[in-house]
Amino acid sequence: MPAFVIVEIDITDSEKYNSYKKLTPATILPFEGKFVLRGNPVKVLEGEWNHERLVMLEFPTKEKAEAWYNSDGYQHAKSVREGAAKANFILIES
């Protein structure tokens, strides 16, 4: 069953965050993941949205999504993101 990782992001250091963005794509490939969207700014049509950026990744299974998030490759990218952005990650199966 497909699973999605949805990320709400508030960027605090654009230059450092750009380094993180360059690292991330290669980390998802071994887990058969793909970007569904990588967007900012987000336009609110109804309700409230208090984040600068929204990213959605798709993986073939929840297990692959969790394996990606916990992988050494992504943990390295995540360490590059430290101090560059605040992010909330959620995992949901379709």
Residue frames as a rotation matrix with the C-alpha (Angstrom) as fourth column:
MET 1
0.583 0.812 0.000 0.00
0.812 -0.583 0.000 0.00
0.000 0.000 -1.000 0.00
PRO 2
-0.040 -0.625 0.780 1.51
0.512 -0.683 -0.521 3.39
0.858 0.378 0.347 -0.97
ALA 3
0.384 0.065 -0.921 2.64
0.884 -0.315 0.346 5.67
-0.268 -0.947 -0.178 1.82
PHE 4
0.425 -0.159 0.891 3.24
0.411 -0.843 -0.346 9.39
0.807 0.513 -0.293 1.83
VAL 5
-0.210 -0.503 -0.838 5.60
0.948 -0.316 -0.048 11.53
-0.241 -0.804 0.543 3.87
ILE 6
0.535 0.436 0.724 4.24
0.553 -0.828 0.091 15.06
0.639 0.351 -0.684 4.21
VAL 7
-0.273 -0.763 -0.586 6.57
0.961 -0.245 -0.129 17.78
-0.045 -0.598 0.800 5.44
GLU 8
0.872 0.431 0.233 5.70
0.414 -0.902 0.123 21.27
0.263 -0.011 -0.965 6.66
ILE 9
-0.033 -0.993 -0.116 8.77
0.995 -0.022 -0.097 23.50
0.094 -0.119 0.988 6.57
ASP 10
0.989 0.123 -0.079 9.73
0.132 -0.983 0.125 26.94
-0.062 -0.134 -0.989 7.83
ILE 11
0.347 -0.910 0.226 13.10
0.781 0.147 -0.607 28.01
0.519 0.387 0.762 6.42
THR 12
0.881 -0.106 -0.460 15.39
0.275 -0.678 0.682 30.05
-0.384 -0.728 -0.569 8.66
ASP 13
-0.036 -0.925 -0.377 18.62
-0.381 -0.336 0.861 29.91
-0.924 0.175 -0.340 6.60
SER 14
0.805 0.504 -0.313 18.02
-0.439 0.151 -0.886 29.71
-0.399 0.850 0.343 2.83
GLU 15
0.171 -0.823 -0.542 21.62
-0.925 0.056 -0.377 29.04
0.341 0.565 -0.751 1.85
LYS 16
-0.721 -0.425 0.547 22.01
-0.635 0.721 -0.277 26.14
-0.276 -0.547 -0.790 4.27
TYR 17
0.119 0.861 0.495 18.56
-0.306 0.506 -0.806 24.80
-0.945 -0.056 0.323 3.34
ASN 18
0.652 0.069 -0.755 19.54
-0.757 -0.002 -0.654 24.78
-0.047 0.998 0.051 -0.34
SER 19
-0.486 -0.860 -0.156 22.45
-0.842 0.508 -0.181 22.47
0.235 0.043 -0.971 0.56
TYR 20
-0.544 0.404 0.735 19.95
-0.318 0.712 -0.626 20.13
-0.777 -0.574 -0.259 2.23
LYS 21
0.519 0.823 -0.228 17.67
-0.492 0.070 -0.868 20.21
-0.698 0.563 0.442 -0.83
LYS 22
0.205 -0.530 -0.823 20.56
-0.940 0.129 -0.317 19.11
0.274 0.838 -0.471 -3.04
LEU 23
-0.776 -0.584 0.237 21.28
-0.630 0.721 -0.288 16.08
-0.003 -0.373 -0.928 -0.84
THR 24
-0.266 0.753 0.602 17.75
-0.597 0.361 -0.716 14.77
-0.757 -0.550 0.354 -0.37
PRO 25
0.475 0.574 -0.667 16.81
-0.879 0.267 -0.396 13.41
-0.049 0.774 0.632 -3.85
ALA 26
-0.206 -0.640 -0.740 19.61
-0.620 0.671 -0.407 10.82
0.757 0.375 -0.535 -3.87
THR 27
-0.851 -0.138 0.507 18.53
-0.513 0.425 -0.746 9.55
-0.112 -0.895 -0.432 -0.45
ILE 28
0.005 0.957 0.291 15.02
-0.711 0.208 -0.671 8.59
-0.703 -0.203 0.682 -1.55
LEU 29
0.107 0.031 -0.994 15.95
-0.951 0.295 -0.093 6.62
0.290 0.955 0.061 -4.71
PRO 30
-0.817 -0.473 -0.330 17.17
-0.388 0.874 -0.292 3.44
0.427 -0.110 -0.898 -2.93
PHE 31
-0.802 0.575 0.164 13.78
0.077 0.371 -0.925 3.24
-0.593 -0.730 -0.342 -1.19
GLU 32
-0.624 0.514 0.589 11.79
0.762 0.234 0.604 3.66
0.172 0.825 -0.538 -4.42
GLY 33
0.042 0.612 -0.790 10.57
0.659 -0.611 -0.439 7.05
-0.751 -0.502 -0.429 -3.26
LYS 34
-0.452 -0.157 0.878 9.68
0.801 -0.505 0.323 10.03
0.393 0.849 0.354 -5.37
PHE 35
-0.868 0.188 -0.460 8.73
0.073 -0.867 -0.493 13.64
-0.492 -0.461 0.738 -4.85
VAL 36
-0.084 0.906 0.414 5.06
0.990 0.124 -0.070 14.28
-0.115 0.404 -0.907 -5.48
LEU 37
0.707 0.227 0.670 5.44
0.373 -0.924 -0.080 17.98
0.601 0.306 -0.738 -4.77
ARG 38
-0.230 -0.759 -0.609 8.02
0.960 -0.280 -0.014 20.42
-0.159 -0.588 0.793 -3.51
GLY 39
0.050 0.414 0.909 6.35
0.704 -0.660 0.261 23.76
0.708 0.627 -0.324 -3.22
ASN 40
-0.071 0.116 -0.991 6.47
0.750 -0.649 -0.130 27.21
-0.658 -0.752 -0.041 -1.88
PRO 41
-0.836 0.296 0.461 4.80
-0.541 -0.310 -0.782 29.47
-0.088 -0.904 0.419 -1.44
VAL 42
-0.723 0.690 -0.036 1.63
0.690 0.724 0.016 27.67
0.037 -0.013 -0.999 -0.43
LYS 43
-0.758 0.560 0.335 -1.60
-0.418 -0.810 0.410 29.51
0.501 0.171 0.848 -1.22
VAL 44
-0.868 0.496 0.025 -4.32
0.229 0.445 -0.866 29.03
-0.440 -0.746 -0.500 1.38
LEU 45
-0.711 0.694 0.118 -7.77
0.017 -0.150 0.989 28.57
0.703 0.704 0.095 -0.15
GLU 46
0.494 0.848 0.190 -9.54
-0.257 -0.066 0.964 27.89
0.830 -0.526 0.185 3.14
GLY 47
0.860 -0.146 -0.489 -8.49
0.498 0.445 0.744 27.72
0.109 -0.883 0.456 6.78
GLU 48
0.772 -0.635 0.010 -5.02
-0.585 -0.705 0.401 28.56
-0.247 -0.315 -0.916 8.05
TRP 49
0.734 -0.678 -0.035 -1.53
0.599 0.671 -0.437 27.61
0.320 0.300 0.899 6.94
ASN 50
0.928 -0.371 -0.001 1.43
-0.300 -0.752 0.587 28.85
-0.219 -0.544 -0.810 8.92
HIS 51
0.263 -0.862 0.432 4.32
0.363 0.504 0.784 27.24
-0.894 -0.049 0.446 7.07
GLU 52
-0.006 -0.391 -0.920 6.53
-0.631 -0.712 0.307 28.49
-0.775 0.583 -0.243 4.29
ARG 53
-0.455 -0.318 -0.832 6.92
-0.863 0.389 0.323 25.27
0.221 0.865 -0.451 2.30
LEU 54
0.443 0.591 0.674 5.20
-0.631 0.740 -0.234 21.93
-0.637 -0.322 0.701 1.75
VAL 55
-0.508 -0.603 -0.615 6.85
-0.847 0.479 0.230 18.75
0.156 0.638 -0.754 0.47
MET 56
0.535 0.642 0.550 5.21
-0.672 0.717 -0.184 15.39
-0.513 -0.271 0.815 -0.23
LEU 57
-0.603 -0.727 -0.329 7.08
-0.797 0.538 0.275 12.16
-0.023 0.428 -0.904 -0.92
GLU 58
0.633 0.773 -0.049 5.55
-0.774 0.632 -0.044 8.89
-0.003 0.066 0.998 -2.09
PHE 59
-0.630 -0.758 0.172 6.95
-0.762 0.645 0.053 5.44
-0.151 -0.098 -0.984 -1.25
PRO 60
-0.406 0.493 -0.769 5.58
-0.384 0.672 0.633 2.02
0.829 0.553 -0.083 -2.23
THR 61
0.265 0.485 -0.833 5.11
0.591 0.601 0.538 1.04
0.762 -0.635 -0.127 1.44
LYS 62
0.910 0.092 0.403 5.14
-0.266 -0.616 0.742 2.50
0.316 -0.783 -0.536 4.93
GLU 63
0.756 -0.653 0.043 8.14
0.426 0.541 0.725 0.33
-0.497 -0.530 0.687 5.72
LYS 64
0.085 -0.733 0.675 10.18
0.965 -0.109 -0.240 1.82
0.249 0.672 0.698 2.85
ALA 65
0.492 0.152 0.857 9.23
0.088 -0.988 0.124 5.34
0.866 0.014 -0.500 3.94
GLU 66
0.969 -0.127 0.214 10.38
-0.229 -0.121 0.966 4.63
-0.097 -0.985 -0.146 7.49
ALA 67
0.503 -0.830 0.241 13.55
0.771 0.557 0.310 2.94
-0.392 0.030 0.920 6.24
TRP 68
0.184 -0.398 0.899 14.34
0.666 -0.622 -0.412 6.05
0.723 0.675 0.151 4.15
TYR 69
0.727 0.177 0.663 13.75
-0.228 -0.849 0.476 8.41
0.647 -0.498 -0.577 7.07
ASN 70
0.880 -0.360 0.309 16.00
-0.238 0.229 0.944 6.35
-0.411 -0.904 0.115 9.34
SER 71
0.760 -0.598 0.255 18.68
0.615 0.535 -0.579 5.68
0.210 0.597 0.775 6.69
ASP 72
0.030 -0.866 -0.498 22.24
0.775 -0.295 0.559 6.89
-0.632 -0.403 0.662 7.10
GLY 73
-0.601 -0.266 0.754 21.94
0.762 -0.477 0.439 8.90
0.243 0.838 0.489 3.88
TYR 74
0.264 0.768 0.583 18.90
0.422 -0.636 0.647 10.82
0.867 0.075 -0.492 5.02
GLN 75
0.736 -0.032 -0.676 20.23
0.661 -0.180 0.728 11.27
-0.145 -0.983 -0.112 8.54
HIS 76
-0.420 -0.906 -0.050 23.27
0.833 -0.407 0.376 12.99
-0.361 0.116 0.925 7.01
ALA 77
-0.474 0.318 0.821 21.01
0.507 -0.664 0.549 15.27
0.720 0.676 0.154 4.94
LYS 78
0.623 0.762 -0.176 18.92
0.536 -0.252 0.806 15.95
0.570 -0.597 -0.565 8.04
SER 79
0.267 -0.602 -0.753 22.05
0.847 -0.226 0.481 17.02
-0.460 -0.766 0.450 9.95
VAL 80
-0.746 -0.484 0.457 22.78
0.658 -0.644 0.390 19.53
0.106 0.592 0.799 7.15
ARG 81
-0.036 0.852 0.523 19.24
0.437 -0.457 0.775 20.89
0.899 0.256 -0.356 7.60
GLU 82
0.259 0.123 -0.958 19.82
0.966 -0.046 0.255 21.56
-0.013 -0.991 -0.131 11.32
GLY 83
-0.282 -0.331 -0.901 19.67
0.495 -0.854 0.159 25.27
-0.822 -0.401 0.405 11.96
ALA 84
-0.995 -0.099 -0.008 18.36
0.038 -0.456 0.889 25.93
-0.091 0.885 0.457 8.45
ALA 85
-0.392 0.917 -0.079 14.70
-0.503 -0.142 0.853 25.06
0.770 0.374 0.517 8.91
LYS 86
-0.651 0.384 0.655 12.06
-0.520 0.403 -0.753 23.82
-0.553 -0.831 -0.063 11.29
ALA 87
-0.535 0.416 -0.735 10.09
-0.641 0.367 0.674 20.91
0.550 0.832 0.070 9.91
ASN 88
-0.110 0.587 0.802 7.23
-0.699 0.528 -0.482 18.60
-0.707 -0.614 0.352 10.81
PHE 89
-0.744 -0.153 -0.651 7.22
-0.590 0.607 0.532 15.17
0.314 0.780 -0.542 9.14
ILE 90
-0.007 0.743 0.669 4.15
-0.716 0.463 -0.522 12.94
-0.698 -0.483 0.529 9.05
LEU 91
-0.948 -0.252 -0.194 3.68
-0.318 0.730 0.605 9.50
-0.011 0.635 -0.772 7.51
ILE 92
-0.058 0.980 0.193 0.35
-0.655 0.109 -0.747 8.32
-0.753 -0.170 0.636 6.16
GLU 93
-0.831 -0.107 0.546 -0.72
0.263 0.788 0.557 5.28
-0.490 0.606 -0.627 4.15
SER 94
-0.670 0.624 -0.402 -3.20
-0.741 -0.531 0.410 5.72
0.042 0.573 0.819 1.35
